Amino acid sequence: MKFFIPNNRDSLSHPKGLRPKTSLRIAAASSAVLLLAGCQTFESRPLNLADHDQKWRAQGPSSEKVQAFAKRLAKTNSGNTAFNPSNGVSLDEGKMIALVYNPDLRVARLKAGVAKAVADHAGLWDDPELSLDVLKITKGVSDPWIVGSSLAITLPLSGRLSAEKNLAEASMYAELDRVAESEWQVSIELQKAWVVWSAFRTELEQTRKILETLVSIVKSTSLLAEQGEIPKTEAGLFTIEQTSRRVEMERLEGEVEEQEQEIRSLLGISPGAPIRLVPHLAVAGWQPSEDRLRYNNPTINRLRREYEVSERTLIREIRKQYPDLVIGPQAESDEGQSRIGFIGAIPLPILNANKGGIAKARAEREVAQAAFETEYERKVGKLAALRARLRGIQAQQSSIERDLIPLVDRQASDAQNLIELGEGGSLVLLESLTRAHEAKLKIINIQLQHSQADTDIQFLLGPTNYRSNSKND
């Protein structure tokens, strides 16, 4: 609905020397100046992979960015680890490096910056609309020009702008919670990769030890075989075992190198950057707690925030059904006579009333609620499964450490003594050494499983001193 209230000023005419064409030029020039004053310009910024590659390869654990972050972290309650990568990078120090350089976190933070930019400029009034109509009567009048202009301003009576501002802020905090979730996930992924690498390193050390033992035994059994003390077939079994363990060692060396590159990728460090990692196989156990999971898990908190976003979206869509008033001054010149008044328009919400937008927002709120509730159900179930898994691992670990390891160590020692005294068979010694090595690999593997279960529980419970990125928290 539009209306125009004129004010006839028949006695008014164009000032001397100021004709409609001149007025048109002035209005057009003024409008152009106003538009250009409020516009931004584009500046091209081409990609430069060579420059980025140089900066990336220069990144290291002792850079100024990491050192500054470590100092800031040390001032907080969670900063309880001294940062000194010169003597080797520990797992805790690696987590600090990853928080600075991890590529996924860089992208997540930039996306949060997009949400912040939207929030900073949300809720602004619509730009005023300047219109200009120029008509010319072809013949029959002394002043053939008809010139009309108006300036329309939208008055946000519906409350839509306030709702859009609140929605943008909620979306920004949701993105910040997503960043916190990504930081926690990267930290856990790094811990998992670190303990796997440490397990491979420990297995490699044990394999080297048994190889050193087998080297000396192969020499002695080969000598005994030459002297006819033992059959050559028995001596050959030690050579076969030595070769098998050497192949295993080469496989483990490849696994260690591959896993180290995986850690470097998570750290955001290039493959050739100088860094020495310190093995860390055992991780601290966390007491499972459903209450902590409910309020401390970053994913749960992010979904809680996204439900708030869905509510804010519904509020905005409801506000959009109410009309905003468009009003402004209007001037017109017709056959030398001037008129002034104002224009006004207000939509009538009787046909559309934003029904589609409201229905969609309501449905999306239902989806957000279901996503929050079902994710909580899944994580509680996962926590219960991890509890059961951890109990089984602890039972196996206790049996291996208490019963199996002492038995195989004693068996190997006794067999070695007997073979030196010439009272035992070489096959018994070989079997004893093999069983002892396998038992040690089992304890390494069970420790790895224990650390992985503890890490999974830690992931569910969320970081220590975690706070959701809410202005109300």
C-alpha positions in Angstrom: 0.0 0.0 0.0 1.5 3.4 -1.1 0.2 6.9 -0.6 1.3 10.4 -1.6 0.1 13.6 0.0 0.9 16.6 -2.3 1.3 20.2 -1.3 0.4 22.4 -4.3 2.7 25.4 -4.7 1.3 26.9 -7.9 3.1 30.1 -7.3 6.4 28.4 -7.3 8.4 28.1 -10.5 11.9 27.2 -11.5 14.4 29.8 -10.4 15.9 31.8 -13.2 18.6 29.8 -15.0 17.7 26.5 -13.2 15.8 24.3 -15.6 14.7 20.7 -15.3 17.7 19.4 -17.2 20.0 21.2 -14.8 18.1 19.9 -11.8 18.4 16.4 -13.3 22.2 16.7 -13.7 22.6 18.0 -10.1 20.4 15.2 -8.7 22.3 12.6 -10.7 25.7 13.9 -9.7 24.7 14.2 -6.0 23.4 10.6 -6.0 26.6 9.3 -7.7 28.8 11.1 -5.1 26.7 9.6 -2.2 26.8 6.1 -3.7 30.6 6.2 -4.3 31.3 7.5 -0.9 29.8 4.5 0.7 31.2 1.9 -1.6 34.2 -0.3 -1.1 36.7 -1.2 -3.9 38.1 -4.5 -4.9 41.8 -5.3 -4.5 43.1 -8.4 -6.2 45.3 -10.7 -4.1 46.6 -13.6 -6.3 47.7 -16.9 -4.7 51.4 -17.3 -4.1 52.2 -20.9 -3.5 56.0 -20.4 -3.6 55.8 -17.8 -0.9 53.5 -20.0 1.3 55.7 -23.1 0.7 58.7 -21.1 2.0 56.9 -19.9 5.1 55.5 -23.4 5.8 58.9 -25.1 5.6 60.3 -22.5 7.9 57.8 -23.4 10.6 59.4 -25.2 13.5 58.7 -26.1 17.2 60.9 -23.2 18.4 59.3 -20.4 16.3 58.2 -17.1 17.9 54.5 -17.9 17.4 54.7 -21.1 19.3 56.9 -19.6 22.0 54.4 -16.7 22.5 51.4 -19.1 22.6 53.2 -21.3 25.1 53.8 -18.2 27.3 50.1 -17.2 27.1 49.0 -20.7 27.9 51.4 -20.9 30.9 49.5 -18.0 32.5 46.2 -19.9 32.4 45.1 -22.8 34.7 45.7 -25.3 31.9 49.2 -24.2 31.2 51.0 -26.5 33.6 53.6 -27.8 31.1 57.0 -26.1 30.6 57.7 -25.6 26.9 61.3 -26.4 25.9 61.5 -28.2 22.5 65.3 -28.0 22.4 65.6 -31.2 24.4 63.0 -33.0 22.3 59.3 -32.4 21.7 57.0 -34.2 24.2 53.3 -35.0 23.6 52.1 -32.0 25.7 54.5 -29.7 23.8 53.3 -31.2 20.5 49.7 -30.3 21.4 50.8 -26.6 21.8 52.5 -26.7 18.4 49.4 -28.2 16.8 47.2 -25.5 18.2 49.3 -23.0 16.4 50.1 -24.7 13.1 47.6 -27.4 12.4 46.1 -26.6 9.0 42.6 -27.7 9.8 42.5 -25.4 12.8 43.7 -22.5 10.6 40.7 -23.0 8.3 38.3 -23.4 11.2 39.4 -20.2 12.8 39.1 -18.3 9.5 35.5 -19.6 9.1 34.8 -18.3 12.6 36.2 -15.0 11.4 33.5 -15.0 8.6 30.8 -15.5 11.2 32.2 -12.7 13.3 32.3 -10.4 10.3 28.6 -11.2 9.6 27.8 -10.6 13.3 29.6 -7.2 13.3 27.5 -5.9 10.5 24.2 -7.6 11.2 21.1 -5.7 12.0 21.9 -2.6 10.0 19.1 -0.6 8.5 18.4 -1.0 4.8 19.9 1.7 2.6 17.5 4.5 1.6 16.2 4.3 -1.9 16.4 7.4 -4.1 14.1 7.4 -7.2 13.9 10.0 -10.0 11.3 10.1 -12.8 11.7 12.4 -15.8 9.1 12.8 -18.5 8.7 15.2 -21.4 5.5 16.3 -23.0 6.0 16.1 -26.7 4.1 19.3 -27.7 1.4 21.8 -26.7 2.8 23.3 -23.5 5.4 25.9 -22.8 7.2 23.9 -20.1 7.2 20.2 -21.4 9.2 18.7 -18.5 7.7 16.6 -15.7 10.3 15.8 -13.0 9.6 13.8 -9.9 11.9 12.4 -7.1 11.5 10.7 -3.8 13.7 9.3 -1.0 12.3 6.1 0.7 13.6 5.0 4.1 12.6 1.7 5.7 11.6 2.0 9.4 12.2 -1.5 11.0 9.1 -1.6 13.1 8.9 -5.4 12.9 11.9 -6.0 15.1 13.5 -8.0 12.2 16.9 -6.3 12.5 17.2 -7.0 16.2 16.4 -10.6 15.5 18.9 -10.8 12.7 21.6 -9.3 15.0 20.9 -11.9 17.7 20.9 -14.7 15.1 24.3 -13.6 13.7 25.8 -13.4 17.2 24.5 -16.9 18.1 25.9 -18.2 14.8 29.2 -16.6 15.6 29.4 -18.3 19.0 28.4 -21.6 17.3 31.4 -21.3 15.0 33.6 -20.5 18.0 32.3 -23.7 19.7 33.1 -25.5 16.4 36.7 -24.2 16.6 36.9 -25.4 20.2 35.6 -28.8 19.1 38.2 -28.9 16.2 41.0 -28.0 18.6 40.0 -30.8 21.0 39.7 -33.3 18.1 43.1 -32.3 16.7 44.6 -32.7 20.2 43.1 -36.2 20.6 44.1 -37.3 17.1 47.6 -36.1 17.8 47.7 -38.1 21.1 46.4 -41.2 19.3 49.1 -40.9 16.6 51.7 -40.2 19.2 51.0 -43.4 21.2 50.9 -45.5 18.1 54.2 -44.1 17.0 55.6 -44.7 20.5 54.3 -48.3 20.4 56.1 -48.9 17.0 59.2 -47.4 18.5 59.1 -49.7 21.5 58.4 -52.7 19.3 61.4 -51.7 17.2 63.7 -51.5 20.2 62.6 -54.9 21.4 63.2 -56.4 17.9 66.7 -54.9 17.8 67.4 -56.4 21.2 66.4 -59.9 20.2 68.4 -59.5 16.9 71.5 -58.7 19.0 70.9 -61.8 21.0 70.3 -63.9 18.0 73.5 -62.6 16.3 75.7 -64.0 19.1 73.6 -67.2 19.4 73.9 -67.8 15.6 77.7 -67.6 15.9 77.9 -70.0 18.8 75.4 -72.5 17.3 77.1 -72.4 13.9 80.4 -73.2 15.6 78.7 -76.0 17.5 77.3 -77.4 14.3 80.7 -77.3 12.7 82.1 -79.2 15.6 79.3 -81.7 15.4 77.8 -80.8 18.8 74.4 -80.0 17.3 72.7 -80.8 14.0 73.1 -78.2 11.3 69.3 -78.2 10.9 69.0 -76.9 14.4 71.7 -74.2 13.9 69.8 -73.2 10.7 66.7 -72.5 12.6 68.5 -69.8 14.5 69.6 -68.2 11.2 66.0 -68.4 9.9 64.7 -66.7 13.1 67.4 -64.0 12.8 66.4 -63.3 9.2 62.7 -63.2 10.1 63.4 -60.7 12.9 65.5 -58.6 10.6 62.5 -58.4 8.2 60.3 -57.5 11.1 62.7 -54.7 12.1 62.7 -53.3 8.6 58.9 -53.3 8.6 58.8 -51.5 12.0 61.3 -48.9 10.8 58.9 -48.1 7.9 56.0 -48.0 10.3 57.8 -45.6 12.7 58.8 -43.3 9.8 55.3 -43.2 8.4 53.7 -42.6 11.8 56.2 -39.8 12.4 55.1 -38.1 9.2 51.5 -38.4 10.3 52.4 -36.6 13.5 54.2 -33.9 11.6 51.1 -33.4 9.4 49.0 -33.0 12.5 51.5 -30.6 14.0 51.5 -28.5 10.8 55.3 -29.1 10.4 56.8 -29.9 7.0 58.4 -33.4 6.4 61.9 -32.1 6.5 61.7 -29.6 9.4 64.1 -30.4 12.2 62.2 -31.9 15.1 62.9 -34.7 17.6 59.9 -36.4 19.1 59.9 -38.0 22.5 58.0 -41.3 22.8 54.9 -41.3 25.1 53.1 -44.6 25.2 51.2 -44.5 28.5 48.6 -41.7 29.0 46.8 -40.7 32.1 43.5 -42.4 32.8 40.4 -40.3 33.3 37.5 -41.2 35.5 34.4 -41.8 33.3 31.6 -39.4 34.1 28.3 -39.0 32.3 27.8 -35.6 34.1 31.1 -34.3 32.7 30.2 -35.6 29.3 26.9 -33.8 29.4 28.3 -30.4 30.1 31.9 -30.6 29.0 32.0 -32.4 25.7 32.7 -29.9 22.9 30.5 -31.6 20.3 27.5 -31.6 22.7 28.2 -28.0 23.5 28.4 -27.1 19.8 25.1 -28.9 19.1 23.5 -27.1 22.0 24.7 -23.8 20.5 23.3 -24.8 17.0 19.9 -25.5 18.6 20.1 -21.9 19.9 20.8 -20.8 16.4 17.8 -22.6 15.1 15.6 -20.9 17.7 17.1 -17.5 16.8 16.3 -18.3 13.1 12.7 -19.1 14.0 12.4 -15.8 15.8 13.8 -13.9 12.8 11.4 -15.6 10.4 8.4 -14.8 12.7 9.6 -11.2 12.9 9.8 -11.0 9.1 6.0 -11.7 8.8 5.3 -8.3 10.4 5.6 -5.3 8.1 8.2 -2.6 8.1 7.2 1.0 7.2 8.7 2.6 4.1 8.4 6.4 4.3 10.2 9.4 2.8 9.8 12.9 1.1 8.7 13.3 -2.5 9.0 16.3 -4.8 7.5 16.8 -8.3 7.6 19.5 -11.0 4.8 19.4 -13.6 4.5 22.1 -16.2 6.4 24.6 -14.1 4.4 23.9 -11.0 6.1 22.3 -8.0 4.6 19.9 -5.5 6.1 18.4 -2.3 4.8 15.7 0.0 5.8 12.3 1.2 5.5 8.7 0.2 4.6 5.7 2.4 4.3 2.0 1.9 3.6 -0.9 4.2 3.1 -4.6 3.2 -0.1 -6.3 4.3 0.7 -9.8 5.6 -2.5 -11.5 4.5 -1.3 -13.8 1.6 2.3 -14.8 2.2 3.1 -13.7 5.7 6.4 -15.6 5.4 4.6 -18.8 6.1 7.2 -20.8 4.1 10.2 -19.4 6.0 8.5 -19.9 9.4 7.6 -23.5 8.6 11.2 -24.3 7.4 12.6 -22.7 10.6 10.3 -24.8 12.8 11.4 -28.0 11.0 15.1 -27.0 11.3 14.6 -26.5 15.0 13.2 -30.1 15.3 16.3 -31.3 13.4 18.7 -29.4 15.7 17.0 -30.8 18.8 17.2 -34.4 17.4 20.8 -33.9 16.5 21.6 -32.7 20.0 19.7 -35.5 21.8 20.8 -38.4 19.6 24.4 -37.3 19.8 24.2 -37.3 23.6 22.7 -40.8 23.4 25.5 -42.1 21.2 28.2 -40.6 23.4 26.7 -42.1 26.6 26.6 -45.5 24.9 30.1 -45.1 23.7 31.3 -44.2 27.2 29.7 -47.3 28.6 31.3 -49.4 25.9 34.7 -47.9 26.6 34.3 -48.7 30.3 33.7 -52.3 29.5 36.6 -52.4 27.0 38.9 -50.8 29.6 38.1 -53.3 32.2 38.9 -56.2 29.8 42.2 -54.5 28.8 43.2 -54.0 32.4 42.5 -57.7 33.2 44.7 -58.8 30.3 47.4 -56.4 31.2 47.5 -57.6 34.8 47.7 -61.3 33.7 50.5 -60.7 31.2 52.6 -58.6 33.6 52.0 -60.8 36.6 52.1 -64.2 35.1 53.3 -64.5 31.5 56.3 -62.1 31.4 58.0 -63.7 34.5 57.5 -67.2 33.2 58.9 -66.6 29.7 61.9 -64.5 31.1 62.7 -67.4 33.6 62.3 -70.0 30.8 64.6 -68.1 28.5 67.2 -67.6 31.2 67.2 -71.3 32.3 67.4 -72.4 28.7 70.4 -70.1 28.1 72.2 -71.5 31.2 71.5 -75.1 30.1 72.8 -74.6 26.6 76.0 -73.0 27.9 76.5 -76.0 30.2 75.8 -78.4 27.4 72.8 -79.9 29.2 69.9 -78.5 27.1 68.8 -78.5 23.5 69.2 -75.5 21.3 65.5 -75.8 20.1 64.4 -75.2 23.7 66.5 -72.0 23.8 65.0 -70.8 20.4 61.5 -71.5 21.5 62.1 -69.7 24.8 63.6 -66.6 23.1 60.7 -66.5 20.6 58.1 -66.8 23.3 59.8 -64.1 25.4 59.9 -61.7 22.5 56.2 -62.3 21.6 55.2 -61.8 25.3 57.0 -58.4 25.3 55.2 -57.5 22.1 51.9 -58.4 23.7 52.6 -56.2 26.7 53.4 -53.3 24.3 50.2 -54.0 22.3 48.1 -54.2 25.5 49.6 -50.9 26.7 48.8 -49.4 23.4 45.1 -50.6 23.6 45.0 -49.2 27.2 46.2 -45.8 26.1 43.8 -45.8 23.1 40.9 -46.6 25.4 42.0 -43.9 27.9 42.3 -41.4 25.0 38.8 -42.3 23.7 37.4 -41.7 27.1 39.3 -38.4 27.4 37.8 -37.4 24.0 34.3 -38.0 25.3 34.8 -36.1 28.6 36.2 -33.0 26.9 39.2 -30.9 27.9 40.0 -29.8 31.4 38.7 -26.3 32.2 36.7 -26.3 29.0 34.2 -23.4 28.7 31.7 -23.0 25.9 32.2 -19.8 23.8 29.1 -18.2 25.0 28.7 -14.7 26.2 26.3 -16.0 28.8 28.5 -18.7 30.1 
